Amino acid sequence: MIFALITVSVIILAFALYLIIGHNNNLKRVEYVFESDKISREITFVHLGDLHGTEYGRDNETLLKMISEQKPDALLMTGDMLDEVINLSIDLSFLKKISALYPIYAVAGNHEEKEIERSFTEIKSLYREHGVILLEDSSITVDIKGEKINICGVDIPKGNVDPLPEAIDWTMKGINKDNYTIMLFHRPDPWRLFCGRDIDLMLSGHTHGGHWIVPGLINGIFAPEQGLFPRYAGGLYRFDDGMFLEVTRGLSLRSTFIPRAFNRPELVVLKLIPKKEDRK
């Protein structure tokens, strides 16, 4: 009995120390570089997801400064940047400031779709009112430094279910596949539906990095839809068709009672560069 109590006490103490040591919520910068023969000069995007009413510094000054330091050509948002359950006013204040500085292309997430006091349509309209180009099963071809980039976005379906293949077909209808193609969808777990479609890079969020990480062993304990030990909790993945999937660990510190451990919130920088033989 005494041995059992000692064992339990040691386990509880070890777990508490793990949470205390790993509880670093300082926002970090993560960068990924993608070489492609579809572009001839460097382009920089910042990927943001899952803000959920979180503030970094007063009025998000720290977050705004960090974004500015990256000198992005545009911002890409993958949902849950407007959360009326947590603190919509903080989210809108940030959106108003950042949209005045950079072009933004976005999709909605499941928290926007929840319909607490406002309808999904009303929440989406807030994005547009702040100058964000919201992609709802649609795509846009943008010209950045003379480079043509396809930015596609599949809307989060009602009930937060997987998107229909037909929705993805419609989203990509008519795009020039010779251009570099980026796909935005809030959740990473339906990635198989996006493979084989000439997508170069898919961006998602939603997982919050799996909440807890065991460094060197486990890349996340739990994520919605994926369950325990999610395979796509955060980071960069590549599939057989050549498509990359980048899953941000997100910005949120407030949307769940589960604290982060060894899983700092992140601002993701994406650099598209020409292949070495194509560089000028």
Salt bridges, closest charged atoms under 4 A:
GLU31 OE1 - ARG29 NH2 2.38
GLU35 OE2 - ARG279 NH2 2.76
GLU42 OE2 - LYS271 NZ 3.44
ASP50 OD1 - HIS52 NE2 3.58
ASP50 OD1 - HIS208 NE2 3.52
GLU69 OE2 - LYS65 NZ 2.51
ASP73 OD2 - LYS145 NZ 3.49
ASP80 OD2 - HIS52 NE2 3.41
ASP80 OD2 - HIS186 NE2 3.21
ASP83 OD2 - HIS52 ND1 2.67
ASP83 OD2 - HIS111 ND1 2.91
GLU84 OE1 - ARG118 NH1 3.48
GLU115 OE2 - LYS158 NZ 2.37
GLU136 OE1 - LYS124 NZ 2.82
GLU136 OE2 - ARG128 NH2 2.04
ASP143 OD2 - LYS148 NZ 2.97
GLU147 OE2 - ARG41 NE 3.69
ASP155 OD2 - LYS124 NZ 2.44
ASP162 OD1 - ARG187 NH2 2.49
ASP169 OD1 - ARG197 NH1 2.38
ASP189 OD2 - ARG187 NH2 2.50
ASP198 OD2 - LYS177 NZ 3.63
ASP200 OD2 - LYS38 NZ 3.04
GLU225 OE1 - ARG187 NE 3.79
GLU225 OE1 - HIS206 NE2 2.58
GLU246 OE1 - HIS47 ND1 2.51
